[in-house]
Amino acid sequence: MIQALIVDDEPLHIQGLLRHVDWRRLGYEVPFTAESGDDALAILDDKKIDVLITDVSMPGMTGIELLARCKSDFPHLQSLLTLMISGYDEFEFVQEAIHLGAKAYVLKPIKTEEIEEKLASFRTTIEKRDQIERETTLLKEKVTGSLDVVQDRFVNDLIEGRAHDGALMESWSRLLDLPLGVEHIRMFLIGYDRLDLAGAPDARRRILLADGLLKTVKIGLSGWEGTYIGKTGADEAAVLHLNAEPSDRARMEKQLQFVQEVIREQYDASVTIGVSRECYDWEEIPLLYKEIKHMMANARLGGGGRILYFDRVEAEDYQEYRLKEEDVPEIVRLLERGEGEKAIVRFNHAFDLLLTQKPVSYSYVQAFAMGLISELARKIGLEKQEDGDENILIWKRLIDCTGTEEIRDAVLEYMARFGRTNRREEPGLQHNLIRRIAEYIGDHLQDHMTVKQLAEQFHLNASYLSVLFKKETGRTISDFVQEARMNKAKDLLRDPNVKIYEVAEQVGFQTAAYFAYLFKKVTGTTPQEYRDYNDSTS
């Protein structure tokens, strides 16, 4: 049976909930009750509570402050399900409560059926979590079901483009009894935002996390016809859903948040989930995978733990990304390494893909060529300023082209010249560039700047900046930003005149609650504890 705790400073409200809610029918024990936040904390510390029902507005300690104390002072309550009750229909209350982990929110006057609906939903969640906990004891064992092994290999073969051969696909169809016709395919990609192994840097921990992700995904997203699940890496799993009815798609998508919550509570990690567009052919699956990976990587720059849906805007963004961030940099890298033939093959492949679009956009083909020429001209310009006249001539030639094949020939000629005159940038230039970027980051901690925006600020491409920054500093840009924010926060906390919420704002956090959570995770102390300690030692 599930144990709940009701917290309200009005005894009549508590008695109303006790009398009118059919607790036994819903699978709950008779709830514990408390008339203040302090009394509630004492019960939470002493009893095993699964569900917390609390009023928002209470004297002394509000319901939101109570929830924040639960999260900060009682690590064992991270899986606590919270229902907030308030007479205030204000978005700020809802936003703060949800940010702190509240799972449901109802307004006064309370309707019994609404409360019972929330409690029934909580019961379903708890039952699924119990199922996950029962299965965690088996995480160290290898996958024993032959069907699971076949599915895993099938999904990976599709993603890696190996299953497109007719004979091989026919073999997979026999093994898995695939549907005769594929009307539409959708992919769900679930990946850890970061595998934090600092507490136990060993193979066993990594295996438990990887198996835990796969187990959770199978429990949360399997059970629908046409579903195939495979592990695509130590920190990632993919789900293919074939010919799904709209009702099944909706039900499956509702389970995505459940997967995130279980991973967070059972393994103290967060996952981002990407939902692809629909495709209609097996051969498109490798592209689906790349599109979702790109979307998820961009989203993680602003923080993990999100559910993302691929749409037309994302498709255009990925196409632009593929050309600017994958094809152009790779062509330049090949030329710099003296691998001209491979660079030509890569260029022709990217160019031909543009020509397969219906209709072919001449201006887009021209823009791709100009982008590549610009990058090559910039590289040459760093070494040979006398090439300026030739660069102007190639620009004029591209503008005067009247057909796509003329554009292709012009770029290939320029690539050949670049290969002959190629030189590498001096290490000192890279060092000074990263130093300036680090200083810029330190001066703009309040801004929520993405790597792409940062790259644009310094006229670089985002992939090149990420690689160069890690090479020079030994840290990713996101890790560097977090460390800089925490260091600045420590300096500000030493000044007792600066309030903690002001510290949070000055280092780029939208809410003081999330700042306090991250500060404690990084430093081991809350902001107030850090301030008190430094006051006592000064």
C-alpha positions as CSV (number, residue, x, y, z in Angstrom):
1,M,0.0,0.0,0.0
2,I,1.1,3.6,-0.8
3,Q,1.8,6.0,2.1
4,A,0.8,9.7,1.7
5,L,1.4,12.8,3.9
6,I,-1.1,15.7,3.9
7,V,0.3,19.1,4.9
8,D,-2.1,22.0,5.5
9,D,-2.3,24.7,8.2
10,E,-6.2,24.4,8.1
11,P,-7.3,21.3,10.1
12,L,-10.7,21.4,8.3
13,H,-9.0,21.0,4.9
14,I,-7.1,18.0,6.2
15,Q,-10.2,16.4,7.6
16,G,-12.0,17.0,4.3
17,L,-9.4,15.1,2.3
18,L,-9.3,12.3,4.8
19,R,-13.1,11.9,4.7
20,H,-13.9,12.4,1.0
21,V,-11.1,10.6,-0.8
22,D,-11.5,6.8,-1.1
23,W,-7.9,6.1,0.0
24,R,-8.3,2.3,0.3
25,R,-9.8,1.9,-3.2
26,L,-6.9,3.9,-4.7
27,G,-4.4,1.6,-3.0
28,Y,-3.3,4.0,-0.2
29,E,-2.9,3.7,3.5
30,V,-4.7,6.3,5.7
31,P,-2.4,9.3,5.2
32,F,-0.2,10.9,7.9
33,T,-1.1,14.6,8.5
34,A,0.9,17.7,9.5
35,E,-0.2,21.3,10.1
36,S,3.1,23.0,9.4
37,G,6.2,22.5,7.2
38,D,8.4,21.8,10.3
39,D,6.0,19.0,11.4
40,A,6.0,17.6,7.9
41,L,9.8,17.5,7.8
42,A,9.9,15.5,11.0
43,I,7.4,12.9,9.6
44,L,9.3,12.7,6.3
45,D,12.5,12.1,8.2
46,D,11.0,9.3,10.3
47,K,8.5,7.6,8.0
48,K,8.6,6.2,4.5
49,I,6.4,8.5,2.5
50,D,5.6,8.0,-1.2
51,V,3.3,10.9,-1.9
52,L,3.3,14.4,-0.4
53,I,0.1,16.6,-0.7
54,T,0.8,20.1,0.5
55,D,-0.9,23.5,0.4
56,V,1.2,26.2,-1.2
57,S,0.3,29.1,1.1
58,M,1.2,28.3,4.8
59,P,2.6,30.5,7.5
60,G,6.2,29.9,8.5
61,M,7.1,27.6,5.7
62,T,5.3,27.6,2.3
63,G,4.6,24.4,0.4
64,I,7.2,25.4,-2.2
65,E,9.8,26.0,0.6
66,L,8.9,22.6,2.1
67,L,9.4,20.9,-1.3
68,A,12.8,22.6,-1.7
69,R,13.8,21.5,1.8
70,C,12.8,17.9,0.9
71,K,15.0,18.0,-2.2
72,S,18.0,19.6,-0.4
73,D,18.0,18.0,3.0
74,F,16.7,14.5,2.3
75,P,18.4,12.7,-0.6
76,H,16.3,9.6,0.0
77,L,13.2,11.6,-1.0
78,Q,14.3,12.2,-4.6
79,S,11.5,9.9,-5.8
80,L,8.8,11.6,-3.6
81,L,5.7,12.4,-5.7
82,T,4.3,15.8,-4.8
83,L,0.8,17.2,-5.4
84,M,0.6,21.0,-4.8
85,I,-2.7,22.7,-3.7
86,S,-3.3,26.4,-3.9
87,G,-5.9,29.1,-4.2
88,Y,-3.6,31.2,-6.4
89,D,-3.8,30.7,-10.1
90,E,-0.4,32.2,-10.8
91,F,2.0,30.9,-13.3
92,E,5.0,31.8,-11.1
93,F,3.8,29.4,-8.4
94,V,3.2,26.6,-10.9
95,Q,6.6,27.1,-12.6
96,E,8.5,27.1,-9.3
97,A,6.7,24.1,-8.0
98,I,7.3,22.1,-11.2
99,H,10.9,23.2,-11.3
100,L,11.4,21.8,-7.8
101,G,9.9,18.5,-8.8
102,A,6.1,18.7,-8.1
103,K,4.3,16.2,-10.3
104,A,0.8,17.7,-10.2
105,Y,-1.0,20.9,-9.2
106,V,-4.6,21.6,-8.3
107,L,-6.5,24.7,-7.4
108,K,-9.0,25.4,-4.7
109,P,-11.9,24.8,-4.3
110,I,-10.7,21.2,-4.4
111,K,-12.7,18.6,-6.4
112,T,-12.6,15.1,-5.0
113,E,-12.5,13.5,-8.4
114,E,-9.6,15.6,-9.5
115,I,-7.6,14.7,-6.4
116,E,-8.4,11.0,-6.9
117,E,-7.4,11.2,-10.6
118,K,-4.0,12.6,-9.6
119,L,-3.5,10.0,-6.9
120,A,-4.4,7.1,-9.3
121,S,-1.8,8.4,-11.7
122,F,0.8,8.5,-8.9
123,R,-0.1,4.9,-8.0
124,T,0.6,3.8,-11.6
125,T,4.0,5.6,-11.6
126,I,4.9,4.0,-8.3
127,E,4.0,0.6,-9.5
128,K,6.2,1.0,-12.6
129,R,9.1,2.2,-10.5
130,D,8.7,-0.8,-8.2
131,Q,8.9,-3.0,-11.3
132,I,12.2,-1.2,-12.3
133,E,13.6,-1.7,-8.8
134,R,12.8,-5.4,-8.9
135,E,14.7,-5.7,-12.1
136,T,17.8,-3.8,-11.1
137,T,19.2,-6.9,-9.3
138,L,19.5,-8.5,-12.8
139,L,21.4,-5.6,-14.4
140,K,24.8,-7.4,-14.1
141,E,23.6,-10.3,-16.2
142,K,23.9,-10.4,-20.0
143,V,20.8,-10.1,-22.2
144,T,19.5,-13.6,-22.2
145,G,16.5,-13.4,-24.5
146,S,17.4,-14.3,-28.1
147,L,14.7,-12.0,-29.4
148,D,16.4,-9.1,-27.6
149,V,19.7,-9.9,-29.2
150,V,18.1,-10.1,-32.7
151,Q,16.3,-6.8,-32.2
152,D,19.5,-5.1,-31.0
153,R,21.4,-6.2,-34.1
154,F,18.6,-5.4,-36.4
155,V,18.2,-1.8,-35.1
156,N,22.0,-1.3,-35.3
157,D,22.2,-2.7,-38.9
158,L,19.5,-0.3,-40.0
159,I,21.1,2.8,-38.4
160,E,24.5,1.9,-39.8
161,G,23.1,1.4,-43.3
162,R,24.0,-2.3,-43.5
163,A,20.4,-3.7,-43.8
164,H,19.5,-2.1,-47.1
165,D,20.6,-5.1,-49.2
166,G,17.5,-6.9,-50.4
167,A,18.7,-10.4,-49.3
168,L,19.7,-9.2,-45.9
169,M,16.4,-7.3,-45.4
170,E,14.5,-10.4,-46.4
171,S,16.4,-12.4,-43.8
172,W,15.6,-9.9,-41.1
173,S,11.9,-10.0,-42.1
174,R,11.8,-13.8,-41.6
175,L,13.6,-13.6,-38.2
176,L,11.4,-10.8,-36.8
177,D,8.2,-11.4,-38.7
178,L,8.3,-7.8,-40.0
179,P,5.1,-6.4,-41.6
180,L,4.8,-6.9,-45.3
181,G,4.4,-3.2,-46.0
182,V,6.1,-0.3,-44.1
183,E,3.7,2.7,-44.2
184,H,5.7,4.8,-41.8
185,I,8.6,4.5,-39.4
186,R,9.4,6.7,-36.3
187,M,12.5,6.6,-34.2
188,F,12.9,7.5,-30.5
189,L,16.5,8.1,-29.4
190,I,17.2,8.1,-25.6
191,G,20.6,9.1,-24.4
192,Y,22.4,10.0,-21.2
193,D,23.3,13.7,-21.1
194,R,26.5,12.8,-19.4
195,L,27.7,9.6,-17.7
196,D,29.0,10.9,-14.4
197,L,31.4,8.2,-13.2
198,A,33.3,10.4,-10.8
199,G,32.0,8.5,-7.8
200,A,32.9,5.0,-9.1
201,P,35.2,5.2,-12.2
202,D,35.1,1.6,-13.1
203,A,33.7,-0.8,-15.7
204,R,31.0,-2.1,-13.4
205,R,29.4,1.3,-12.9
206,R,29.4,1.9,-16.6
207,I,27.8,-1.5,-17.3
208,L,25.1,-0.9,-14.7
209,L,24.3,2.5,-16.2
210,A,24.2,1.2,-19.8
211,D,22.1,-1.8,-18.8
212,G,19.9,0.3,-16.6
213,L,19.1,2.6,-19.6
214,L,18.2,-0.4,-21.8
215,K,16.0,-2.0,-19.1
216,T,14.1,1.2,-18.4
217,V,13.5,1.8,-22.1
218,K,12.2,-1.7,-22.6
219,I,9.8,-1.5,-19.7
220,G,8.6,2.0,-20.5
221,L,8.4,1.8,-24.4
222,S,7.9,-1.9,-25.3
223,G,4.6,-3.7,-25.5
224,W,3.4,-2.1,-28.7
225,E,3.2,-4.0,-31.9
226,G,5.9,-3.0,-34.4
227,T,8.3,-1.8,-31.7
228,Y,12.1,-2.7,-32.0
229,I,14.6,-1.7,-29.4
230,G,18.4,-1.7,-29.7
231,K,21.4,-0.3,-27.7
232,T,23.3,2.0,-30.0
233,G,26.1,2.8,-27.5
234,A,27.0,2.7,-23.8
235,D,24.9,5.7,-23.1
236,E,22.2,5.5,-25.8
237,A,19.3,3.3,-27.0
238,A,17.1,3.6,-30.1
239,V,13.5,2.5,-30.5
240,L,11.9,2.0,-33.9
241,H,8.1,2.1,-34.1
242,L,6.5,0.8,-37.4
243,N,3.0,1.6,-38.7
244,A,1.8,2.9,-35.4
245,E,-1.8,4.0,-35.0
246,P,-2.2,7.6,-33.7
247,S,-3.5,6.3,-30.4
248,D,-0.5,4.1,-29.9
249,R,1.9,6.9,-30.8
250,A,0.2,9.2,-28.2
251,R,0.4,6.5,-25.5
252,M,4.0,5.7,-26.2
253,E,5.0,9.4,-26.1
254,K,3.3,9.7,-22.7
255,Q,5.8,7.1,-21.4
256,L,8.8,9.2,-22.4
257,Q,8.7,11.3,-19.2
258,F,8.4,8.1,-17.2
259,V,11.7,6.9,-18.7
260,Q,13.4,10.2,-17.8
261,E,12.1,10.1,-14.2
262,V,13.2,6.5,-13.6
263,I,16.7,7.1,-14.9
264,R,17.0,10.3,-12.7
265,E,15.8,8.6,-9.6
266,Q,17.4,5.1,-10.0
267,Y,20.7,6.2,-11.5
268,D,21.1,9.9,-10.6
269,A,21.4,10.8,-14.3
270,S,19.4,12.7,-16.9
271,V,18.5,11.6,-20.4
272,T,17.5,13.6,-23.4
273,I,14.9,12.0,-25.7
274,G,14.6,12.8,-29.4
275,V,11.5,11.9,-31.5
276,S,12.1,11.7,-35.2
277,R,10.0,12.8,-38.1
278,E,8.2,10.0,-39.9
279,C,9.9,8.2,-42.8
280,Y,8.6,5.7,-45.3
281,D,11.6,3.6,-46.3
282,W,14.2,1.5,-44.4
283,E,17.0,3.4,-46.3
284,E,16.1,6.7,-44.5
285,I,16.8,5.4,-41.0
286,P,20.5,6.3,-41.0
287,L,19.5,9.9,-41.8
288,L,16.8,9.8,-39.1
289,Y,19.4,8.9,-36.6
290,K,21.8,11.6,-37.7
291,E,19.0,14.2,-37.6
292,I,18.0,13.3,-34.1
293,K,21.6,13.2,-32.9
294,H,22.2,16.7,-34.3
295,M,19.0,18.0,-32.7
296,M,19.8,16.5,-29.3
297,A,23.4,17.8,-29.4
298,N,22.1,21.3,-30.0
299,A,19.5,21.1,-27.3
300,R,22.1,19.9,-24.7
301,L,24.0,23.1,-25.1
302,G,21.2,24.7,-23.2
303,G,20.8,21.9,-20.7
304,G,19.8,18.3,-20.8
305,G,16.8,16.3,-19.7
306,R,14.4,17.4,-22.4
307,I,12.0,15.7,-24.9
308,L,12.6,17.0,-28.4
309,Y,10.5,16.6,-31.6
310,F,12.0,16.9,-35.0
311,D,10.1,19.2,-37.4
312,R,10.5,21.1,-40.7
313,V,12.6,23.8,-39.0
314,E,14.9,21.1,-37.5
315,A,15.2,19.5,-40.9
316,E,16.4,22.7,-42.5
317,D,18.7,23.4,-39.6
318,Y,20.2,19.9,-40.0
319,Q,20.7,20.3,-43.7
320,E,22.5,23.6,-43.1
321,Y,24.4,22.0,-40.3
322,R,25.5,19.0,-42.5
323,L,26.9,21.3,-45.1
324,K,28.5,23.9,-42.9
325,E,29.5,21.9,-39.9
326,E,30.2,18.5,-41.4
327,D,30.9,18.6,-45.2
328,V,32.8,22.0,-45.4
329,P,35.1,21.4,-42.3
330,E,35.8,17.8,-43.5
331,I,36.7,18.9,-47.0
332,V,39.0,21.6,-45.5
333,R,40.6,19.1,-43.1
334,L,41.2,16.6,-45.9
335,L,42.9,19.3,-48.0
336,E,45.0,20.4,-45.1
337,R,46.2,16.9,-44.6
338,G,47.1,16.6,-48.3
339,E,44.3,14.1,-49.0
340,G,43.0,15.9,-52.1
341,E,41.4,12.9,-53.7
342,K,39.3,12.2,-50.6
343,A,38.4,15.9,-50.4
344,I,37.1,15.8,-54.0
345,V,35.0,12.7,-53.3
346,R,33.5,14.3,-50.2
347,F,32.7,17.5,-52.1
348,N,31.1,15.7,-55.0
349,H,29.0,13.7,-52.7
350,A,27.7,16.8,-50.8
351,F,27.2,18.6,-54.1
352,D,25.2,15.7,-55.7
353,L,23.0,15.5,-52.6
354,L,22.0,19.2,-53.2
355,L,21.1,18.3,-56.8
356,T,18.7,15.6,-55.7
357,Q,16.4,18.1,-54.0
358,K,13.1,18.7,-55.8
359,P,13.2,21.4,-57.0
360,V,16.9,22.1,-57.1
361,S,17.7,25.4,-55.5
362,Y,20.4,27.1,-57.6
363,S,20.9,29.8,-55.0
364,Y,21.4,27.2,-52.3
365,V,24.0,25.3,-54.4
366,Q,25.7,28.6,-55.1
367,A,25.6,29.5,-51.4
368,F,27.2,26.1,-50.5
369,A,30.0,26.7,-53.0
370,M,30.6,30.2,-51.7
371,G,30.7,28.9,-48.1
372,L,33.4,26.4,-49.0
373,I,35.4,28.9,-51.0
374,S,35.1,31.4,-48.1
375,E,36.5,28.9,-45.6
376,L,39.4,28.0,-48.0
377,A,40.1,31.7,-48.8
378,R,40.2,32.4,-45.1
379,K,42.7,29.7,-44.5
380,I,44.9,30.9,-47.4
381,G,44.4,34.5,-46.3
382,L,46.0,33.7,-42.9
383,E,49.2,32.7,-44.7
384,K,49.4,34.4,-48.1
385,Q,47.9,37.9,-48.3
386,E,49.1,38.2,-51.9
387,D,46.3,35.7,-52.9
388,G,43.7,38.5,-52.4
389,D,43.4,39.2,-56.1
390,E,42.8,35.5,-56.9
391,N,40.2,35.3,-54.2
392,I,38.3,38.2,-55.8
393,L,38.5,36.5,-59.2
394,I,37.0,33.2,-57.9
395,W,34.1,35.2,-56.2
396,K,33.4,36.9,-59.4
397,R,33.5,33.6,-61.3
398,L,31.0,32.0,-58.9
399,I,28.6,35.0,-59.3
400,D,28.8,34.8,-63.1
401,C,28.1,31.0,-63.2
402,T,24.9,30.2,-65.0
403,G,24.7,26.4,-64.2
404,T,25.4,24.0,-61.4
405,E,28.2,22.2,-63.3
406,E,30.0,25.5,-63.8
407,I,29.9,26.0,-60.1
408,R,31.3,22.5,-59.5
409,D,34.2,23.1,-61.8
410,A,35.0,26.5,-60.3
411,V,35.2,25.0,-56.8
412,L,37.2,22.0,-57.8
413,E,39.8,24.3,-59.4
414,Y,40.0,26.4,-56.3
415,M,40.4,23.3,-54.1
416,A,43.3,22.1,-56.3
417,R,45.0,25.5,-55.8
418,F,44.4,25.3,-52.1
419,G,46.0,21.9,-51.9
420,R,49.1,23.3,-53.6
421,T,49.4,26.3,-51.3
422,N,48.1,24.8,-48.0
423,R,49.8,25.7,-44.8
424,R,48.7,25.2,-41.2
425,E,47.9,28.0,-38.8
426,E,50.5,28.7,-36.1
427,P,49.8,27.3,-32.7
428,G,50.3,30.7,-31.1
429,L,47.3,32.0,-33.1
430,Q,45.1,29.3,-31.7
431,H,46.3,29.9,-28.2
432,N,45.5,33.6,-28.3
433,L,42.1,33.0,-29.9
434,I,41.0,30.6,-27.1
435,R,42.3,33.0,-24.5
436,R,40.1,35.8,-25.9
437,I,37.1,33.4,-26.1
438,A,37.6,32.4,-22.5
439,E,37.7,36.0,-21.4
440,Y,34.6,36.7,-23.4
441,I,32.7,33.9,-21.7
442,G,33.8,35.2,-18.3
443,D,32.4,38.6,-19.1
444,H,29.0,37.2,-20.4
445,L,28.1,34.6,-17.8
446,Q,24.6,36.1,-17.5
447,D,23.9,35.5,-21.1
448,H,22.6,32.1,-22.3
449,M,24.9,31.8,-25.2
450,T,25.1,28.6,-27.3
451,V,28.3,27.3,-28.9
452,K,26.9,28.2,-32.3
453,Q,26.3,31.9,-31.1
454,L,29.8,31.9,-29.6
455,A,31.3,30.6,-32.8
456,E,29.5,33.3,-34.8
457,Q,30.8,36.0,-32.4
458,F,34.4,34.9,-33.3
459,H,33.7,34.0,-37.0
460,L,34.4,30.3,-36.6
461,N,32.3,27.2,-37.2
462,A,30.9,25.6,-34.1
463,S,32.5,22.2,-34.5
464,Y,35.9,23.6,-35.1
465,L,35.5,25.9,-32.0
466,S,34.5,22.9,-29.8
467,V,37.4,20.8,-30.9
468,L,39.9,23.7,-30.6
469,F,38.6,24.8,-27.2
470,K,38.9,21.2,-25.8
471,K,42.4,20.8,-27.2
472,E,43.6,24.1,-25.7
473,T,41.9,24.0,-22.3
474,G,41.3,20.3,-21.7
475,R,37.7,21.0,-21.0
476,T,34.5,21.3,-23.1
477,I,32.9,24.7,-23.4
478,S,29.9,23.7,-21.3
479,D,32.2,22.5,-18.5
480,F,34.3,25.7,-18.7
481,V,31.1,27.8,-18.4
482,Q,29.8,25.9,-15.4
483,E,33.2,26.2,-13.6
484,A,33.3,29.9,-14.4
485,R,29.8,30.4,-13.0
486,M,30.5,28.5,-9.8
487,N,33.8,30.4,-9.3
488,K,32.1,33.8,-9.7
489,A,29.2,32.6,-7.5
490,K,31.7,31.8,-4.7
491,D,33.2,35.3,-5.0
492,L,29.8,36.9,-4.8
493,L,28.7,34.8,-1.9
494,R,31.6,36.2,0.2
495,D,29.8,39.5,0.1
496,P,26.9,39.4,2.7
497,N,25.2,42.3,1.0
498,V,24.5,40.3,-2.2
499,K,21.4,38.2,-1.8
500,I,21.5,34.6,-3.0
501,Y,18.9,35.1,-5.7
502,E,21.0,38.1,-6.9
503,V,24.0,35.8,-7.1
504,A,22.0,33.3,-9.1
505,E,20.9,36.1,-11.6
506,Q,24.5,37.5,-11.9
507,V,25.9,34.1,-12.9
508,G,23.2,33.3,-15.4
509,F,20.6,31.2,-13.6
510,Q,16.9,31.9,-14.1
511,T,15.8,30.6,-10.7
512,A,17.5,30.6,-7.3
513,A,16.3,27.1,-6.6
514,Y,18.1,25.6,-9.6
515,F,21.2,27.6,-8.8
516,A,21.2,26.2,-5.2
517,Y,20.7,22.7,-6.5
518,L,23.6,22.9,-9.0
519,F,25.9,24.7,-6.5
520,K,25.4,22.0,-3.9
521,K,26.0,19.3,-6.5
522,V,29.2,20.9,-7.6
523,T,30.6,22.1,-4.3
524,G,29.0,19.8,-1.7
525,T,27.4,22.7,0.2
526,T,24.4,24.9,-0.3
527,P,25.0,28.6,-1.1
528,Q,23.9,29.6,2.4
529,E,26.2,27.0,4.0
530,Y,29.1,28.3,1.8
531,R,28.4,31.9,2.9
532,D,28.1,31.0,6.6
533,Y,31.4,29.0,6.5
534,N,33.3,31.9,4.9
535,D,31.8,34.4,7.3
536,S,32.9,32.3,10.2
537,T,36.5,32.0,8.9
538,S,37.0,35.6,7.8
